[in-house]
Amino acid sequence: AVIESRLHELNNYEEKIRSSEAVLKDAGPCPIMDCQRHHSVSGDAAMDYIQKYGIYSHPNSTKSQSSDLSPSTNKNSNQENFIPVPPRKAAKISIPDPTPAIPIKNKFAQLSGSENLAEMEDLTSKDPPKVHVPSINLKLSEDYNLTLQEICRKFPKTDNKYSRGFIQITPNSLEERLKIIEFLNQSGKEYILSESPENRPVKIVIKGLPETHNKELITKELEENHFKVIRVNQLRNFRLKCYHPIFLVEISKSPNINDVFQIKRFNKFTVEIEKYRQKRKATMCYNCSEFFHSAKNCKCKPRCIKCGEPHETRLCPIREKIENPTCINCNESGHVASWRGCPKYPVIKNISYADKLKRNLPTAEKPVKNNQENFPSLQTENPEFPDLEKKLNALKVI
């Protein structure tokens, strides 16, 4: 009976040792190299792998797991959930930087607040927008000096410049501009108004519609898309005396003006809308028959290019072709003022890309002439051999 009790105690001790070793295997070896308090387990493949790659688990988690589960089930579950990580894929140990951070101060930090931003927006919104005042081009006359004196006396801040036979009058405000126009109308002066960039219409070209398409349908379609139409014209071939299937439309500027180029379907037709590319030629006025302005802004006396009378050309009673007309600009016979071969017709040259590059090229410096003192002229005859050239020519003949 005593021997059996001793064997039973021995078996209990061995079972406790095995359970303790299982817990140590799960916890891993001591992370301190050559620790004197903890012994190392040798001869075990799992422990050697853990020591080799440095994979350790938290001691608290192992204790809780070992207390709940048996050693065999704990070992199997850990082996199933364990994923080894090779050293080349393991994360590097981050070493803290011993240098302290440099304190930085932003002297504009107070401006980043929402209240300050609101104040800045209020200040910017209070600034009035800059208004462009279009100029008035007064036609040069004999008593232009008296007209300028009266304008400068009433409006001293007005700027006056001379350009192409006209006096460019730039008022200080839109109110002064209206008053100057009223004064010129009362005095019967001829002038031409300039348009501000904001009031200039945008010209577009609609391609893909039939030649007999109604212009009112085009206006209605654009107005439904929230565009304000000023005028619709159809391009014409004057040589063949027929119309092109191309429509020129003038639209007032608006925030959504670029959306008109995105329209692909127009009046049940697939169309193409592009910007109008104007030819490089001088614009001729249909009212006074002069150049570089349109009849819409012309306040000069009308002149007919056919008969020279003070009326517009479209109102001229002459409908047949004139055999020998007289030009009202150059006073020469044989052509009208709209003929491009007229000496007074301005010619705008088409500047090519090569000409633009030539203008930007640096000018070459002139070559320096040779100094006769430093570079004397070469002697053609050698004094030592005076007849050398004659003798060589004689040898060539032989």
C-alpha positions as CSV (number, residue, x, y, z in Angstrom):
1,A,0.0,0.0,0.0
2,V,2.9,2.4,0.7
3,I,4.5,1.7,-2.6
4,E,1.2,2.2,-4.5
5,S,0.7,5.6,-2.7
6,R,4.3,6.6,-3.7
7,L,3.7,5.7,-7.3
8,H,0.4,7.6,-7.3
9,E,2.2,10.7,-6.0
10,L,5.0,10.3,-8.6
11,N,2.4,10.1,-11.4
12,N,0.7,13.3,-10.1
13,Y,4.1,15.1,-10.0
14,E,5.0,14.0,-13.6
15,E,1.5,15.1,-14.8
16,K,2.1,18.6,-13.2
17,I,5.5,18.8,-14.7
18,R,4.1,18.0,-18.2
19,S,1.4,20.6,-17.8
20,S,3.9,23.2,-16.6
21,E,6.2,22.4,-19.6
22,A,3.2,22.8,-21.9
23,V,2.5,26.3,-20.4
24,L,6.2,27.2,-20.8
25,K,6.1,26.2,-24.5
26,D,3.1,28.4,-25.1
27,A,4.7,31.3,-23.2
28,G,8.0,30.9,-25.0
29,P,11.5,31.2,-23.6
30,C,12.7,34.2,-21.5
31,P,13.4,37.2,-23.7
32,I,16.5,38.0,-21.6
33,M,19.6,36.4,-23.0
34,D,21.4,34.0,-20.6
35,C,18.8,34.5,-17.9
36,Q,19.9,33.0,-14.5
37,R,16.3,32.6,-13.1
38,H,14.6,30.8,-16.0
39,H,15.9,27.6,-17.5
40,S,15.9,26.9,-21.2
41,V,14.0,23.9,-22.7
42,S,16.3,22.0,-25.0
43,G,15.6,19.2,-27.4
44,D,12.2,20.6,-28.4
45,A,11.6,21.6,-32.1
46,A,8.9,24.1,-31.2
47,M,11.0,25.9,-28.6
48,D,14.0,25.9,-30.9
49,Y,11.8,27.6,-33.7
50,I,10.6,30.2,-31.2
51,Q,14.1,30.9,-30.0
52,K,15.3,31.2,-33.6
53,Y,12.7,33.7,-34.9
54,G,12.0,35.5,-31.7
55,I,8.2,34.9,-31.7
56,Y,6.7,35.2,-28.2
57,S,3.2,35.4,-26.9
58,H,1.9,37.4,-24.0
59,P,2.2,35.6,-20.6
60,N,-1.2,36.7,-19.4
61,S,-3.0,35.3,-22.4
62,T,-1.3,32.0,-21.9
63,K,-2.2,31.8,-18.3
64,S,-5.8,32.4,-18.9
65,Q,-5.8,29.9,-21.8
66,S,-4.0,27.3,-19.7
67,S,-6.3,27.6,-16.8
68,D,-9.4,27.1,-19.0
69,L,-8.1,24.5,-21.5
70,S,-6.2,21.3,-21.1
71,P,-2.6,21.1,-22.3
72,S,-3.4,18.9,-25.3
73,T,-6.3,21.0,-26.6
74,N,-4.4,24.3,-25.9
75,K,-1.4,23.0,-27.9
76,N,-3.5,21.9,-30.9
77,S,-5.4,25.2,-31.0
78,N,-2.2,27.3,-30.8
79,Q,-0.6,25.2,-33.6
80,E,-3.6,25.8,-35.9
81,N,-3.9,29.6,-35.2
82,F,-0.1,30.2,-35.3
83,I,1.3,31.8,-38.5
84,P,5.1,32.1,-38.6
85,V,6.5,35.3,-40.0
86,P,9.9,35.2,-41.7
87,P,12.5,37.8,-40.6
88,R,12.6,39.6,-43.9
89,K,8.9,40.4,-43.7
90,A,8.8,41.2,-40.0
91,A,8.3,44.9,-39.0
92,K,11.4,46.8,-38.0
93,I,11.8,47.9,-34.4
94,S,11.1,51.7,-34.3
95,I,13.8,53.5,-32.3
96,P,12.5,56.7,-30.7
97,D,14.3,59.9,-31.8
98,P,16.3,61.4,-28.9
99,T,16.2,64.9,-30.5
100,P,13.4,67.1,-29.2
101,A,10.9,68.7,-31.6
102,I,11.6,72.3,-32.6
103,P,8.8,74.6,-31.5
104,I,7.2,76.5,-34.5
105,K,5.1,79.7,-34.2
106,N,2.9,81.0,-37.0
107,K,2.3,84.7,-36.8
108,F,-0.7,84.4,-39.2
109,A,-2.4,81.8,-37.0
110,Q,-5.0,84.4,-35.9
111,L,-6.2,84.9,-39.5
112,S,-7.2,81.2,-39.8
113,G,-10.2,81.5,-37.5
114,S,-13.7,81.4,-39.0
115,E,-14.6,84.8,-37.5
116,N,-11.5,86.4,-39.1
117,L,-12.3,84.8,-42.4
118,A,-15.8,86.1,-42.3
119,E,-14.5,89.6,-41.6
120,M,-12.1,89.3,-44.6
121,E,-14.9,88.2,-46.9
122,D,-17.0,91.2,-45.7
123,L,-14.1,93.6,-46.5
124,T,-13.6,92.1,-50.0
125,S,-17.3,92.1,-50.7
126,K,-17.6,95.8,-49.7
127,D,-15.0,96.8,-52.4
128,P,-17.0,97.9,-55.5
129,P,-16.2,96.1,-58.7
130,K,-14.2,97.9,-61.3
131,V,-16.5,99.2,-64.1
132,H,-15.1,99.5,-67.6
133,V,-16.2,102.8,-69.2
134,P,-16.2,102.6,-73.0
135,S,-14.7,105.5,-74.9
136,I,-16.3,107.9,-77.4
137,N,-14.4,108.4,-80.7
138,L,-15.1,112.0,-81.9
139,K,-14.5,112.6,-85.6
140,L,-11.9,115.2,-86.3
141,S,-13.5,118.5,-87.6
142,E,-12.4,122.1,-87.9
143,D,-13.8,123.3,-84.6
144,Y,-12.7,120.2,-82.6
145,N,-10.7,122.4,-80.2
146,L,-13.9,124.2,-79.1
147,T,-15.7,120.9,-78.5
148,L,-12.8,119.6,-76.4
149,Q,-12.7,122.8,-74.3
150,E,-16.4,122.5,-73.5
151,I,-16.1,118.8,-72.6
152,C,-13.0,119.4,-70.4
153,R,-14.7,122.4,-68.7
154,K,-17.7,120.3,-67.7
155,F,-15.8,117.0,-67.1
156,P,-12.2,117.8,-66.0
157,K,-11.2,114.1,-65.4
158,T,-11.8,113.1,-69.1
159,D,-8.8,111.7,-71.0
160,N,-8.4,112.6,-74.7
161,K,-6.2,110.9,-77.3
162,Y,-5.8,111.1,-81.0
163,S,-6.0,107.9,-83.2
164,R,-6.7,107.4,-86.9
165,G,-8.5,110.7,-87.5
166,F,-10.6,110.4,-84.4
167,I,-10.3,111.9,-80.8
168,Q,-10.7,109.1,-78.3
169,I,-12.6,110.6,-75.3
170,T,-12.6,108.4,-72.2
171,P,-15.0,109.6,-69.4
172,N,-14.5,109.0,-65.7
173,S,-17.8,107.3,-65.2
174,L,-20.8,106.0,-67.0
175,E,-22.9,109.0,-66.0
176,E,-20.4,111.4,-67.5
177,R,-20.4,109.3,-70.7
178,L,-24.1,109.7,-71.1
179,K,-23.9,113.4,-70.6
180,I,-21.1,113.8,-73.1
181,I,-23.1,111.8,-75.7
182,E,-26.1,114.1,-75.1
183,F,-23.9,117.1,-75.6
184,L,-22.5,115.8,-78.9
185,N,-26.0,115.0,-80.1
186,Q,-27.1,118.6,-79.3
187,S,-24.1,120.1,-81.1
188,G,-24.5,117.8,-84.1
189,K,-21.1,116.2,-84.0
190,E,-20.1,112.9,-85.6
191,Y,-18.8,110.2,-83.3
192,I,-18.4,106.4,-82.9
193,L,-19.1,104.6,-79.7
194,S,-16.9,101.8,-78.3
195,E,-18.4,98.7,-76.7
196,S,-17.2,97.4,-73.3
197,P,-16.0,93.8,-73.3
198,E,-18.9,92.8,-71.0
199,N,-21.5,94.0,-73.5
200,R,-19.9,92.5,-76.6
201,P,-21.9,89.5,-77.9
202,V,-20.6,86.0,-78.4
203,K,-20.8,84.8,-82.0
204,I,-21.4,81.1,-82.7
205,V,-21.9,79.1,-85.9
206,I,-24.5,76.3,-86.2
207,K,-23.7,73.7,-88.8
208,G,-25.9,70.8,-89.9
209,L,-29.3,72.5,-90.4
210,P,-31.0,72.7,-93.8
211,E,-30.6,75.8,-96.0
212,T,-34.3,76.6,-95.7
213,H,-34.5,76.3,-91.9
214,N,-36.5,78.9,-90.1
215,K,-34.5,81.4,-88.0
216,E,-37.4,81.8,-85.5
217,L,-37.0,78.1,-84.6
218,I,-33.3,78.7,-83.8
219,T,-34.2,81.6,-81.6
220,K,-36.9,79.7,-79.8
221,E,-34.6,76.7,-79.2
222,L,-31.8,78.8,-77.7
223,E,-34.2,80.8,-75.5
224,E,-35.5,77.5,-74.1
225,N,-32.0,76.7,-73.1
226,H,-31.7,80.0,-71.2
227,F,-29.7,81.9,-73.8
228,K,-30.5,85.5,-74.9
229,V,-30.4,85.7,-78.7
230,I,-29.5,89.1,-80.2
231,R,-29.5,88.3,-83.9
232,V,-29.6,85.3,-86.3
233,N,-28.1,85.5,-89.8
234,Q,-27.5,82.9,-92.5
235,L,-24.1,83.0,-94.3
236,R,-24.3,83.8,-98.0
237,N,-22.2,83.1,-101.0
238,F,-22.1,86.4,-103.0
239,R,-20.5,84.9,-106.0
240,L,-23.0,82.1,-106.5
241,K,-25.8,84.2,-105.0
242,C,-27.0,81.5,-102.7
243,Y,-27.1,80.7,-99.0
244,H,-24.9,78.3,-97.1
245,P,-26.3,75.8,-94.6
246,I,-24.5,77.7,-91.8
247,F,-26.2,80.1,-89.4
248,L,-24.4,82.9,-87.5
249,V,-26.0,83.6,-84.1
250,E,-25.1,86.4,-81.7
251,I,-25.7,85.6,-78.0
252,S,-25.3,88.0,-75.1
253,K,-22.7,86.9,-72.5
254,S,-23.9,85.0,-69.4
255,P,-22.3,82.6,-66.8
256,N,-23.5,79.5,-68.8
257,I,-22.3,80.7,-72.2
258,N,-19.9,77.8,-72.6
259,D,-22.8,75.3,-72.3
260,V,-24.0,76.3,-75.8
261,F,-21.0,74.4,-77.3
262,Q,-22.1,71.2,-75.6
263,I,-25.4,71.1,-77.5
264,K,-25.4,68.2,-80.0
265,R,-29.1,68.0,-80.9
266,F,-30.9,71.1,-82.2
267,N,-34.4,71.3,-83.6
268,K,-34.4,67.5,-84.1
269,F,-31.1,67.7,-86.0
270,T,-27.7,66.6,-85.0
271,V,-25.6,69.8,-85.3
272,E,-22.2,71.1,-84.6
273,I,-21.8,74.4,-82.8
274,E,-18.5,76.3,-83.0
275,K,-17.0,79.7,-82.4
276,Y,-17.2,82.1,-85.2
277,R,-13.8,82.6,-86.8
278,Q,-13.7,86.0,-88.4
279,K,-11.5,86.7,-91.4
280,R,-8.5,88.9,-91.1
281,K,-9.9,91.9,-93.0
282,A,-11.0,95.4,-92.1
283,T,-14.6,95.8,-90.9
284,M,-16.5,98.3,-93.1
285,C,-19.4,100.3,-91.7
286,Y,-22.7,100.1,-93.7
287,N,-23.7,103.6,-92.5
288,C,-20.7,105.9,-93.3
289,S,-18.8,103.4,-95.5
290,E,-15.6,103.8,-93.4
291,F,-13.6,101.1,-91.7
292,F,-12.8,99.6,-88.3
293,H,-16.3,99.9,-86.8
294,S,-19.8,98.7,-87.4
295,A,-23.1,100.6,-88.2
296,K,-24.6,99.7,-84.8
297,N,-22.2,102.1,-83.0
298,C,-21.8,104.6,-85.8
299,K,-23.3,108.1,-85.2
300,C,-21.7,109.7,-88.3
301,K,-23.6,111.0,-91.3
302,P,-24.5,108.2,-93.8
303,R,-22.8,107.9,-97.2
304,C,-23.9,105.8,-100.1
305,I,-21.1,103.9,-101.9
306,K,-23.1,104.0,-105.2
307,C,-24.1,107.6,-105.6
308,G,-22.3,109.3,-102.7
309,E,-25.5,110.9,-101.4
310,P,-26.1,111.3,-97.6
311,H,-28.2,108.1,-97.2
312,E,-27.4,104.4,-96.5
313,T,-26.4,102.1,-99.3
314,R,-29.4,99.8,-98.7
315,L,-31.8,102.7,-99.2
316,C,-30.2,103.9,-102.5
317,P,-32.8,104.1,-105.3
318,I,-30.1,102.8,-107.8
319,R,-30.7,99.1,-108.2
320,E,-28.9,98.3,-111.5
321,K,-25.2,97.9,-111.9
322,I,-23.2,101.1,-112.4
323,E,-20.7,100.9,-115.3
324,N,-18.2,103.5,-114.1
325,P,-18.7,104.2,-110.4
326,T,-16.7,106.7,-108.4
327,C,-15.1,105.8,-105.0
328,I,-16.2,108.0,-102.2
329,N,-13.0,107.3,-100.2
330,C,-10.2,107.8,-102.8
331,N,-12.3,109.8,-105.4
332,E,-11.0,107.5,-108.2
333,S,-13.4,106.2,-110.9
334,G,-13.8,102.5,-111.9
335,H,-14.6,101.0,-108.5
336,V,-16.6,101.5,-105.3
337,A,-15.4,101.9,-101.7
338,S,-15.9,98.2,-100.9
339,W,-13.4,97.1,-103.5
340,R,-10.4,95.5,-101.9
341,G,-8.1,96.9,-104.5
342,C,-8.9,100.5,-103.5
343,P,-5.9,102.5,-102.3
344,K,-7.8,103.5,-99.2
345,Y,-8.9,100.0,-98.3
346,P,-6.8,98.9,-95.3
347,V,-4.9,95.7,-95.7
348,I,-4.3,93.5,-92.7
349,K,-1.3,91.2,-93.3
350,N,-1.6,87.5,-92.2
351,I,1.4,87.0,-89.9
352,S,2.7,83.5,-90.3
353,Y,4.3,81.4,-87.5
354,A,7.7,81.8,-89.1
355,D,7.4,85.6,-89.1
356,K,6.5,85.6,-85.4
357,L,9.6,83.5,-84.7
358,K,11.8,85.9,-86.7
359,R,10.6,88.8,-84.6
360,N,11.7,87.0,-81.5
361,L,15.2,86.1,-82.8
362,P,18.1,88.2,-81.6
363,T,19.6,90.5,-84.2
364,A,23.0,89.5,-85.5
365,E,25.8,91.9,-84.8
366,K,27.6,93.5,-87.7
367,P,31.0,92.0,-88.6
368,V,34.0,94.0,-87.5
369,K,36.1,95.3,-90.3
370,N,39.7,94.1,-90.5
371,N,42.3,96.5,-89.1
372,Q,44.8,97.1,-91.8
373,E,47.5,97.9,-89.2
374,N,47.2,94.5,-87.5
375,F,46.2,92.6,-90.6
376,P,48.2,94.0,-93.6
377,S,47.3,93.0,-97.1
378,L,49.0,89.9,-98.5
379,Q,51.6,90.4,-101.2
380,T,50.7,88.8,-104.5
381,E,54.2,88.8,-105.9
382,N,57.2,87.2,-104.2
383,P,60.3,89.4,-104.7
384,E,62.6,86.4,-104.6
385,F,60.8,84.6,-107.4
386,P,59.5,87.3,-109.8
387,D,58.9,85.0,-112.8
388,L,57.6,81.9,-110.9
389,E,54.0,82.2,-112.1
390,K,55.0,82.5,-115.7
391,K,57.3,79.5,-115.5
392,L,54.6,77.4,-113.9
393,N,52.1,78.3,-116.7
394,A,54.7,77.4,-119.3
395,L,55.2,74.0,-117.7
396,K,51.4,73.4,-117.8
397,V,51.4,74.1,-121.5
398,I,54.2,71.6,-122.2
